[in-house]
Amino acid sequence: MTFKRLWSGNDRAAQRGIPAGLPVNTVASAPVDVHAVRGHFAFPRLGRIVTNNAASTQPPDELLALYRSLAAGYENVHRGQSSASQATTALFEDSYDTIARFIGAPGRASIALYRNTTEAHNAVMYTLLSEFRNGDNVVTTTMEHNSNYVPWYAMCREILPRFGRRVHYRLARFDPVSGELDLDHLASLIDARTKLVCCTGASNFLGTRNPLRTIRALANASGYPQPSGERRSRLLIDGAQLVPGSFVDVQDLDVDYLSFSFHKMLAPFGVGVLYARQHLLASSLPFLYGGDMIAEGRVFPDRVEYNALPWKYSAGTPNILGAIISAQALRILLDLAMTPRKPAYFQTARPIEPGAVRAAMDRVSAWNGRLTNRALEGLRTVPGITIYGPPDPSRRTSLVSFNLAGHDPVSLAEVLNMAGVESRAGCHCATLAHHALRLDPPASCRLSFYLYNTLDDVDRAVEAVATAASRRTPRVPRPMASGAS
């Protein structure tokens, strides 16, 4: 079951993280070989135009085949002496190392795996719950996905009040025209009682890429006294829309927490990541209790001792195959971006180097940018359209949300589906942002792209929107959420 080594230790390019046979000066500039990439997926053979990638991406054939092949040695981890258990455990533990290297984390001890990004945010909330003091606050934004707002709402309004503790949340606004975060407003909300700043790396509705270094500097300047002795606010970045299409180095960005989900970067559903500084995971209480998070044999009537990191945050039997497949999704993503006709990383023990990740993700980002620019140019010609978010494609991720005058967004998405274009309509779980723009219903239609999309996919999607714009679809009254403006 172990993945064999397919690379030479004396390959200097490989040691620097550059795929063998590829000239170094072409790494950043060469475009994604999208036609070769599409050969790894089933959906193009079915004629599908997949433009709902911000919700979930498509899995490559190789990952699904790998999933099936692992059944031959199927066994639990950390719980057996059989050869199958030992082999599965090795693959499972190696997956943590791959994930850590991909995002620039110092090691597996900084990684906790959950079901998705939402559960990762809840884990942060529950592990910090006992640290909040009366008068503290959490600062987040109105452009957040619900998963990075509702847990803090629940903590401040529903959970801590039951213990007699008063903690507040504060919401930073965004510019309704440009879609950019209002940094002055954000700065005004952060003070010496701000324990945590929570911010999306990129909005799943507006597409806006937020200036994370600036936000880190604002959090640093708060002076909040943390239990560790640091005097700054901690920073949680929701990377669900950022990590799949950008190079992210958590140490370089100096974030305390980063979350993302693998189902938005080629893997099947069911695995999300929480990166956290190792000292935070070491000192915090666990989110879930029981099973593998307990040190072997260390349960007594008067005390329980917890397992070493990262297993302290792995209660019960984990999603073993999901973790292994998700780590391999990162490896195949590097291959698809760099050498889709001759894989170099997938199912090998070749270490992932920062240079390879940067080169690959820069290519993904550049191709996604071309797709987004093409979509923006085409959609701007459609009569009656309102496009949300930054007009500059370099300031946004590969998604475009919009509404058509006189058209219900959900009905519009259904019309696009009949034309063969798979979009998405609704609030995209960015409900606060839709209310901030006073959209009634609080919904929009969204096209989102990934490295396997072609310019023709974009053109056909734009054409379908233009055709729909020429035909009225009924606006269906939808009830506004309670308290919405």
C-alpha positions as CSV (number, residue, x, y, z in Angstrom):
1,M,0.0,0.0,0.0
2,T,2.9,2.4,0.3
3,F,3.5,4.9,-2.5
4,K,6.8,4.2,-4.3
5,R,9.5,6.8,-4.9
6,L,9.6,7.9,-8.5
7,W,12.3,10.6,-8.4
8,S,16.0,10.8,-8.2
9,G,17.7,12.4,-5.3
10,N,20.4,13.9,-7.6
11,D,17.8,15.8,-9.7
12,R,18.7,19.4,-8.7
13,A,15.5,20.8,-10.1
14,A,13.4,18.3,-8.2
15,Q,15.3,19.2,-5.0
16,R,14.3,22.8,-5.5
17,G,10.7,21.8,-6.1
18,I,10.7,22.1,-9.9
19,P,9.4,19.1,-11.9
20,A,12.1,17.3,-13.8
21,G,12.5,18.2,-17.4
22,L,10.9,21.6,-17.1
23,P,13.2,24.6,-17.6
24,V,13.2,26.8,-14.5
25,N,12.5,30.0,-16.5
26,T,9.3,28.6,-17.9
27,V,7.8,27.5,-14.6
28,A,6.0,30.7,-13.7
29,S,5.2,31.9,-17.2
30,A,3.9,28.7,-18.9
31,P,0.1,28.4,-18.9
32,V,-1.8,25.5,-17.6
33,D,-2.2,22.8,-20.3
34,V,-5.9,22.8,-19.9
35,H,-6.6,20.2,-22.6
36,A,-4.3,17.7,-20.9
37,V,-5.8,18.6,-17.6
38,R,-9.3,17.8,-18.8
39,G,-8.2,14.3,-19.8
40,H,-8.0,13.4,-16.1
41,F,-11.7,14.1,-15.5
42,A,-15.0,12.5,-16.4
43,F,-17.2,15.6,-16.8
44,P,-15.8,16.9,-20.1
45,R,-16.6,13.5,-21.7
46,L,-20.2,14.0,-20.6
47,G,-20.3,17.5,-22.1
48,R,-20.9,19.2,-18.8
49,I,-20.0,22.9,-18.4
50,V,-19.1,23.0,-14.7
51,T,-19.1,26.5,-13.4
52,N,-20.0,25.9,-9.7
53,N,-16.5,25.3,-8.6
54,A,-16.6,27.7,-5.7
55,A,-19.0,25.3,-4.0
56,S,-17.2,22.0,-4.9
57,T,-14.7,21.0,-7.6
58,Q,-14.7,17.8,-9.7
59,P,-12.5,14.8,-8.6
60,P,-10.0,13.5,-11.1
61,D,-10.3,9.9,-12.3
62,E,-7.0,8.9,-10.6
63,L,-8.3,9.9,-7.1
64,L,-11.4,7.9,-7.5
65,A,-9.4,4.9,-8.7
66,L,-7.0,5.3,-5.7
67,Y,-10.0,5.3,-3.4
68,R,-11.1,2.0,-4.7
69,S,-7.6,0.5,-4.7
70,L,-7.1,1.3,-1.0
71,A,-10.0,-1.2,-0.2
72,A,-7.6,-4.1,-0.6
73,G,-5.7,-3.2,2.6
74,Y,-8.6,-1.5,4.4
75,E,-8.0,-1.3,8.1
76,N,-8.2,1.1,11.1
77,V,-5.3,3.3,12.2
78,H,-3.4,3.5,15.5
79,R,-5.5,0.5,16.6
80,G,-3.9,-2.7,15.3
81,Q,-0.8,-4.8,14.9
82,S,-1.7,-6.2,11.5
83,S,0.4,-5.4,8.4
84,A,-2.7,-3.7,6.9
85,S,-3.2,-1.5,9.9
86,Q,0.4,-0.5,10.0
87,A,0.4,0.3,6.3
88,T,-2.8,2.3,6.5
89,T,-1.5,4.2,9.6
90,A,1.7,5.1,7.7
91,L,-0.3,6.5,4.8
92,F,-2.7,8.3,7.1
93,E,0.1,10.0,9.1
94,D,2.0,10.9,5.9
95,S,-1.1,12.7,4.7
96,Y,-0.7,15.2,7.6
97,D,2.9,15.9,6.5
98,T,1.8,16.5,2.9
99,I,-0.9,18.9,4.0
100,A,1.5,20.8,6.3
101,R,4.1,21.2,3.5
102,F,1.6,22.4,1.0
103,I,0.6,25.4,3.2
104,G,4.1,26.0,4.6
105,A,3.3,24.8,8.1
106,P,6.2,23.7,10.3
107,G,4.9,20.1,10.6
108,R,2.0,17.8,11.2
109,A,1.6,19.0,14.8
110,S,0.0,22.2,13.5
111,I,-2.7,20.3,11.5
112,A,-6.1,19.2,12.7
113,L,-8.6,17.5,10.3
114,Y,-12.3,18.0,10.5
115,R,-15.2,17.3,8.2
116,N,-15.1,20.7,6.5
117,T,-14.2,24.4,7.0
118,T,-17.4,25.0,9.0
119,E,-16.4,22.4,11.6
120,A,-12.9,23.8,11.7
121,H,-14.3,27.2,12.7
122,N,-16.5,25.6,15.3
123,A,-13.4,23.9,16.7
124,V,-11.7,27.2,17.1
125,M,-14.7,28.7,18.8
126,Y,-15.1,25.8,21.3
127,T,-11.4,25.6,22.1
128,L,-11.2,29.3,22.9
129,L,-14.6,29.4,24.7
130,S,-13.1,29.2,28.2
131,E,-10.5,31.9,27.5
132,F,-12.9,34.8,26.8
133,R,-13.3,37.3,29.6
134,N,-16.1,39.7,30.4
135,G,-15.9,42.7,28.0
136,D,-13.9,40.9,25.3
137,N,-14.9,41.0,21.7
138,V,-14.5,39.2,18.4
139,V,-14.2,41.2,15.2
140,T,-15.4,39.7,11.9
141,T,-16.9,41.1,8.7
142,T,-20.1,41.3,6.8
143,M,-18.5,39.6,3.8
144,E,-18.0,36.3,5.7
145,H,-19.4,32.9,4.9
146,N,-22.0,32.1,7.5
147,S,-19.5,29.5,9.0
148,N,-17.2,32.4,10.1
149,Y,-20.0,34.5,11.6
150,V,-22.7,32.3,13.0
151,P,-20.3,30.4,15.5
152,W,-19.2,33.8,16.9
153,Y,-22.8,35.0,17.0
154,A,-23.8,31.8,18.9
155,M,-20.9,32.1,21.3
156,C,-21.7,35.8,22.2
157,R,-25.5,35.6,22.1
158,E,-26.4,32.1,23.1
159,I,-23.5,30.1,24.8
160,L,-21.5,32.5,27.0
161,P,-24.5,34.3,28.4
162,R,-25.6,31.1,30.0
163,F,-22.4,31.2,32.0
164,G,-22.9,34.9,32.9
165,R,-20.1,36.1,30.6
166,R,-20.5,39.1,28.3
167,V,-18.6,38.9,25.1
168,H,-19.5,40.9,21.9
169,Y,-19.0,40.5,18.2
170,R,-18.3,43.4,15.9
171,L,-18.9,43.4,12.1
172,A,-16.6,45.4,9.7
173,R,-18.4,46.6,6.6
174,F,-17.3,46.5,3.0
175,D,-17.7,49.0,0.2
176,P,-20.9,48.2,-1.6
177,V,-19.6,49.5,-4.9
178,S,-16.1,48.1,-5.0
179,G,-16.7,45.1,-2.8
180,E,-13.5,45.9,-0.9
181,L,-13.2,45.5,2.9
182,D,-13.4,48.8,4.6
183,L,-10.1,48.7,6.4
184,D,-10.6,52.0,8.3
185,H,-13.8,50.6,9.7
186,L,-12.1,47.3,10.6
187,A,-9.3,49.2,12.3
188,S,-11.8,51.2,14.4
189,L,-13.4,48.0,15.7
190,I,-10.2,46.4,16.9
191,D,-9.1,47.4,20.3
192,A,-7.4,46.2,23.5
193,R,-10.3,43.9,24.2
194,T,-10.3,42.1,20.8
195,K,-9.2,38.6,21.5
196,L,-9.8,37.4,17.9
197,V,-10.1,38.8,14.4
198,C,-11.9,36.5,11.9
199,C,-11.7,37.3,8.3
200,T,-12.2,35.5,5.0
201,G,-9.2,35.3,2.7
202,A,-11.4,35.7,-0.3
203,S,-15.2,36.2,-0.4
204,N,-17.3,33.4,-1.9
205,F,-19.9,36.0,-3.1
206,L,-17.9,39.1,-4.0
207,G,-14.8,37.3,-5.0
208,T,-12.7,39.9,-3.1
209,R,-9.2,39.0,-2.1
210,N,-8.6,40.6,1.3
211,P,-5.2,42.2,2.2
212,L,-4.2,39.7,4.8
213,R,-0.9,41.3,5.7
214,T,-2.7,44.6,6.5
215,I,-5.3,42.8,8.6
216,R,-2.5,40.9,10.4
217,A,-0.9,44.3,11.2
218,L,-4.2,45.6,12.6
219,A,-4.6,42.6,14.8
220,N,-1.0,42.9,16.0
221,A,-1.5,46.4,17.1
222,S,-4.4,45.7,19.4
223,G,-2.3,44.9,22.5
224,Y,-4.8,42.3,23.8
225,P,-3.0,40.2,26.5
226,Q,-3.2,36.5,25.4
227,P,-2.7,33.7,27.9
228,S,0.6,32.9,26.1
229,G,2.0,36.3,27.0
230,E,1.5,37.7,23.5
231,R,-0.1,41.1,23.3
232,R,-2.0,41.0,20.1
233,S,-5.3,39.7,18.7
234,R,-5.2,36.3,17.2
235,L,-6.1,36.0,13.5
236,L,-8.4,33.4,12.0
237,I,-8.4,33.3,8.2
238,D,-11.2,31.4,6.3
239,G,-9.2,30.0,3.4
240,A,-11.9,28.0,1.8
241,Q,-11.9,30.2,-1.4
242,L,-8.2,31.3,-1.1
243,V,-6.2,28.1,-0.7
244,P,-7.6,26.2,-3.8
245,G,-6.4,28.9,-6.2
246,S,-3.5,30.7,-4.5
247,F,-0.1,30.1,-3.0
248,V,-0.5,30.3,0.7
249,D,2.3,30.1,3.3
250,V,0.9,30.3,6.8
251,Q,4.2,31.2,8.4
252,D,4.9,33.9,5.9
253,L,1.4,35.3,6.5
254,D,1.8,35.0,10.2
255,V,-1.7,33.7,10.8
256,D,-2.8,32.0,14.0
257,Y,-5.5,29.8,12.3
258,L,-6.3,28.9,8.7
259,S,-9.1,26.8,7.5
260,F,-10.0,25.2,4.2
261,S,-11.8,22.2,2.6
262,F,-10.5,19.6,0.2
263,H,-13.8,19.3,-1.7
264,K,-13.0,22.7,-3.2
265,M,-9.6,21.4,-4.5
266,L,-10.3,18.2,-6.3
267,A,-10.9,15.7,-3.4
268,P,-14.2,14.1,-2.6
269,F,-16.3,15.5,0.2
270,G,-15.7,15.0,3.9
271,V,-12.3,16.5,5.0
272,G,-11.5,20.0,6.1
273,V,-8.3,21.4,7.6
274,L,-7.6,23.6,10.5
275,Y,-4.0,24.9,10.7
276,A,-3.1,26.5,14.0
277,R,0.1,27.5,15.7
278,Q,1.5,24.5,17.5
279,H,1.5,26.2,20.9
280,L,-2.1,27.1,20.5
281,L,-3.1,23.5,19.8
282,A,-0.9,22.3,22.7
283,S,-2.4,24.7,25.2
284,S,-6.1,24.7,24.1
285,L,-8.7,22.3,25.3
286,P,-9.8,19.8,22.6
287,F,-13.0,20.3,20.6
288,L,-14.1,16.6,20.7
289,Y,-13.3,14.0,23.3
290,G,-12.7,10.3,23.3
291,G,-10.9,7.6,21.3
292,D,-7.6,8.5,19.6
293,M,-7.3,11.8,21.3
294,I,-6.5,10.1,24.6
295,A,-3.0,9.0,25.4
296,E,-2.8,5.2,25.3
297,G,-3.7,3.7,28.7
298,R,-3.9,7.1,30.4
299,V,-7.5,7.2,31.6
300,F,-7.9,7.1,35.4
301,P,-10.8,7.8,37.8
302,D,-9.2,11.1,38.8
303,R,-7.6,12.2,35.5
304,V,-7.3,11.8,31.7
305,E,-4.2,12.5,29.7
306,Y,-4.4,13.5,26.1
307,N,-2.5,12.3,23.1
308,A,0.4,14.1,21.5
309,L,-0.2,16.5,18.6
310,P,-1.8,16.2,16.1
311,W,-3.8,13.3,17.4
312,K,-5.0,15.3,20.4
313,Y,-7.5,16.7,17.9
314,S,-8.5,13.4,16.3
315,A,-11.3,12.0,18.5
316,G,-12.7,8.6,17.6
317,T,-12.0,6.9,14.3
318,P,-11.1,9.5,11.8
319,N,-12.0,9.7,8.1
320,I,-8.9,7.6,7.2
321,L,-9.4,7.1,3.5
322,G,-10.6,10.7,3.1
323,A,-7.4,12.0,4.7
324,I,-5.2,9.9,2.5
325,I,-7.1,10.8,-0.7
326,S,-7.2,14.5,0.3
327,A,-3.4,14.6,0.7
328,Q,-3.1,12.9,-2.7
329,A,-5.4,15.6,-4.2
330,L,-2.8,18.2,-3.3
331,R,-0.2,16.1,-5.1
332,I,-2.2,15.6,-8.2
333,L,-3.1,19.3,-8.2
334,L,0.6,20.1,-8.5
335,D,0.9,17.6,-11.3
336,L,-2.1,19.0,-13.2
337,A,-0.8,22.5,-12.9
338,M,2.8,21.7,-13.9
339,T,3.1,18.4,-15.8
340,P,-0.4,16.9,-16.5
341,R,1.0,14.6,-19.2
342,K,3.7,13.1,-16.9
343,P,2.8,13.2,-13.2
344,A,5.7,13.7,-10.8
345,Y,4.0,13.9,-7.3
346,F,0.8,11.8,-7.3
347,Q,1.2,8.5,-5.4
348,T,4.9,9.1,-4.7
349,A,6.9,9.8,-1.5
350,R,8.5,12.8,-3.2
351,P,8.6,15.6,-0.7
352,I,6.5,18.7,-1.6
353,E,8.8,21.7,-1.7
354,P,7.7,25.4,-1.4
355,G,9.1,26.2,-4.9
356,A,6.9,23.5,-6.5
357,V,3.8,24.7,-4.6
358,R,4.4,28.3,-5.5
359,A,5.1,27.6,-9.2
360,A,2.0,25.3,-9.5
361,M,-0.4,27.6,-7.6
362,D,0.9,30.7,-9.5
363,R,-0.1,28.9,-12.7
364,V,-3.5,28.0,-11.3
365,S,-4.0,31.6,-10.2
366,A,-3.0,32.9,-13.6
367,W,-5.3,30.6,-15.5
368,N,-8.2,31.3,-13.2
369,G,-7.5,35.0,-13.7
370,R,-7.8,34.6,-17.5
371,L,-11.1,32.8,-17.1
372,T,-12.4,35.4,-14.7
373,N,-11.3,38.3,-16.9
374,R,-13.0,36.7,-19.9
375,A,-16.2,36.2,-17.9
376,L,-16.2,39.8,-16.6
377,E,-15.7,41.2,-20.1
378,G,-18.5,39.2,-21.5
379,L,-21.0,39.7,-18.7
380,R,-20.5,43.5,-18.7
381,T,-22.1,43.5,-22.2
382,V,-25.3,41.9,-21.0
383,P,-28.2,44.4,-20.6
384,G,-29.6,44.8,-17.1
385,I,-26.8,43.0,-15.3
386,T,-25.3,44.0,-11.9
387,I,-22.0,42.4,-11.1
388,Y,-20.8,42.3,-7.5
389,G,-17.3,42.7,-6.3
390,P,-14.1,44.3,-7.5
391,P,-14.0,45.2,-11.2
392,D,-10.3,44.3,-11.5
393,P,-9.9,40.6,-11.9
394,S,-6.6,40.6,-10.2
395,R,-8.4,41.7,-7.0
396,R,-10.7,38.7,-7.0
397,T,-10.8,35.0,-7.1
398,S,-12.3,33.0,-10.0
399,L,-15.9,33.7,-9.4
400,V,-18.5,36.2,-10.6
401,S,-21.8,36.8,-8.8
402,F,-24.5,38.9,-10.5
403,N,-28.2,39.6,-10.9
404,L,-30.3,40.4,-13.9
405,A,-32.9,43.1,-13.7
406,G,-36.4,41.5,-13.7
407,H,-35.0,38.0,-13.2
408,D,-35.2,35.8,-10.1
409,P,-31.6,34.5,-9.6
410,V,-32.8,30.9,-8.8
411,S,-35.0,30.8,-11.9
412,L,-32.1,32.2,-13.9
413,A,-29.8,29.4,-12.7
414,E,-32.4,26.9,-13.7
415,V,-32.6,28.5,-17.2
416,L,-28.8,28.3,-17.4
417,N,-28.9,24.6,-16.4
418,M,-31.3,24.0,-19.3
419,A,-28.7,25.5,-21.6
420,G,-26.1,23.1,-20.2
421,V,-24.4,25.6,-17.8
422,E,-24.1,24.5,-14.2
423,S,-24.1,27.7,-12.1
424,R,-25.4,28.4,-8.6
425,A,-28.0,30.7,-7.2
426,G,-28.8,31.7,-3.7
427,C,-27.1,33.6,-0.9
428,H,-24.0,31.3,-1.2
429,C,-24.0,31.2,2.7
430,A,-22.9,34.8,2.5
431,T,-26.1,36.1,3.9
432,L,-24.8,39.1,5.7
433,A,-23.3,40.5,2.5
434,H,-26.5,40.0,0.5
435,H,-28.4,41.9,3.2
436,A,-25.8,44.6,3.3
437,L,-26.4,45.2,-0.5
438,R,-30.2,45.2,0.3
439,L,-30.9,42.4,-2.2
440,D,-34.5,41.2,-2.2
441,P,-34.5,38.2,-2.3
442,P,-31.1,38.0,-0.6
443,A,-29.6,36.0,-3.5
444,S,-27.5,36.2,-6.6
445,C,-26.4,33.9,-9.5
446,R,-22.8,32.9,-9.5
447,L,-20.4,31.4,-12.1
448,S,-17.1,30.1,-10.7
449,F,-14.1,28.5,-12.5
450,Y,-11.2,26.2,-11.9
451,L,-8.0,25.1,-13.7
452,Y,-9.9,22.6,-15.8
453,N,-12.3,25.1,-17.3
454,T,-11.7,26.5,-20.8
455,L,-12.3,29.9,-22.3
456,D,-15.0,28.2,-24.4
457,D,-16.7,27.2,-21.1
458,V,-16.7,30.8,-20.1
459,D,-18.0,32.0,-23.5
460,R,-20.8,29.5,-23.5
461,A,-21.8,30.5,-19.9
462,V,-21.8,34.2,-20.9
463,E,-23.9,33.4,-24.0
464,A,-26.4,31.5,-21.9
465,V,-26.7,34.5,-19.5
466,A,-27.1,36.9,-22.4
467,T,-29.8,34.7,-23.9
468,A,-31.6,34.5,-20.6
469,A,-31.4,38.3,-20.2
470,S,-33.4,38.7,-23.4
471,R,-36.2,36.6,-22.0
472,R,-38.0,37.6,-18.8
473,T,-38.1,35.0,-16.0
474,P,-40.6,35.5,-13.2
475,R,-39.3,36.9,-9.9
476,V,-40.4,34.6,-7.2
477,P,-41.1,36.4,-3.9
478,R,-38.9,34.9,-1.2
479,P,-39.2,35.6,2.5
480,M,-36.5,37.8,4.0
481,A,-34.7,36.5,7.1
482,S,-35.8,37.8,10.4
483,G,-34.2,41.2,11.2
484,A,-32.8,41.7,7.7
485,S,-32.4,45.3,6.5
